[in-house]
Amino acid sequence: MARLKNNTMVVVTDSEKALFIRNLTDHENPHFEVTDEEHQENPSDIEQSANRPGRMQDTGVGQRSALDDTDWHELAKERFAKDLSDILYKEAHKGAFDHLVIAAAPQVLGVLRQEMHQEVLNKLVADIPKNLTNHPIEKIEEIIKAELDGD
């Protein structure tokens, strides 16, 4: 069973915002403090697209097929997760934390798992596939403690 220890780093993230939190106490009575935040502006795909999707010649006479346009919004989400994994690596390499808990939206967590360096994975105590970024800090404490108790 995973447990929160004093000074555990907790990262709560979605595809546009990351909260870096420290647990200042123990598992029985966690007390979280936000130490840093990362934000990324990520407008909808329509706002980021330059023009309508392209077309190409098809096999039939006078036929054309539409091409899917790049989904810039999804690419930005993946880029944010990759950037976050780089931040975690730098912090782990500096010795900023010994224990890490990540609570992330499921699709972000999937990208993070692929991108995280082994040094970060070695410090990972638990990953929770939930989006908690818009919860108050007291609720985040409660949910994470409950999730870890359920392991």
N, C-alpha and C positions, 0 to 999 in steps of 0.2 A: 504494500500500500504506500503510495506517494504521500509525503507530508511536507507542509510548509515549514521551513526553518527560518530563523532570524536571518535577515539580509538576502532572502531569496528574491531574485528578479522575476517579476511577472510582466509579461508583455501581452497587452490586450489590443487586438488589431482587427481591422476590416481591410478593405481594398484602398482606403483613402486616408486612414487615420491610425496611428499607433500610439498607445500610452505605455510609457515605461514606468513601472511601479516597483517599489521596494516593500517587502514585508518587514516591519520594524519589530515584530514580536515573534510569536511561535505559532504552531498549528492550531492549538486550542482556542486562542483568542487573536486571530490575525488582525493586524492593523496596517493597512496599505497607505502608502504615500506616493503620489505621482511625482516622479523626478524629472521627466522629460516627455515631450510629445513630438511626433512627426506628422506632418500633413501633406497631402498631395491634392492639388486641384485636378479633378477628373470630370470635365463636362460630359454630357451624354454623347453618344457616338455621332448623332446627327449634327451636333454643334462642332465636332472635331473634323468631320468629313469635308473635304474640299469641293467635291462635286458628286454627281450621281454615278452609280456603278457603270463600269464599262461594258461594252458589248463586243462579241467576236463572231466571225463568220462560222456558220454551222455547216454540216455536211450537205444539207438540201439547198436547192437553188433559191436564192433570195432570203434564206433563213439566217437569223442572227440569234445568238443566245446571250443572256445577261450573265455577267461575272459578279460574284460576290465581292463587295468592297471590303477593305480591311476594317476590322472592328477595332478602332482606335481606343475605345473605352476599355475593352477587354485587355488590350495590350498594355494600357497604362496600369491596370490592376496587377498584371503579372510583373511589370517593371517595379511597382511599389513593393511587392513581396520580395523580389530579388534584391532591391536596395535595402530592405529591412534585414535580409539575411546577411548582407555585407556589414551593416551596422552591428548586428549581433556578433559576428566574427571578430570585428575590431574590439568590441567591448570584452569579449571572452579572452582574446589574446592579451589585452591589457590587465586581465585579472579583475575586472569590474564585478564579476559575480562567479559564484561556485555552483549555484543551483538556479535553474530556469524553469518557469512554467509559462506556456504560451496558450492563450485563449484567442482563437481566431475564427473568422468565418470559414466554413469548411473548404471552399475553393481556394482561399488564401492559404490555409493551412497545408493544402496539398502542394502548392507551389513552394511554400517555405520548406516543407520536408525534403523536397527534391534539391533545393538550393543550399540548405544549411551545411556548413563545413563540419567535419567530424569533431573539431574542438568544441563547437557549440552543442552538437548532438550528445557529446559525452557529459555535458552539464544539464541536459534536459531531463527534468524530473517527470513532467507530464505535459501533454498537449490536449487541449480541450476544444473540440470542434463546435464552438458557439461564438456568435457575434455579441460581444458585451460592451462595445465601445460607447454606446449611448446610455449605459446604466450609470447611476451614481456610484461612487467609490465604495460605499457601504454595501450596496447590493452586489458589486463585483466580489468583495471579500466573502460574502455569504455564499454566492454561487460557486466560486472556486473551491472554498472549503468543502462544500457539499459534494462537488464532483470528485475531489480527492478522497473524501471519506467513502465514496461509493466504489472506489477501485477494488 
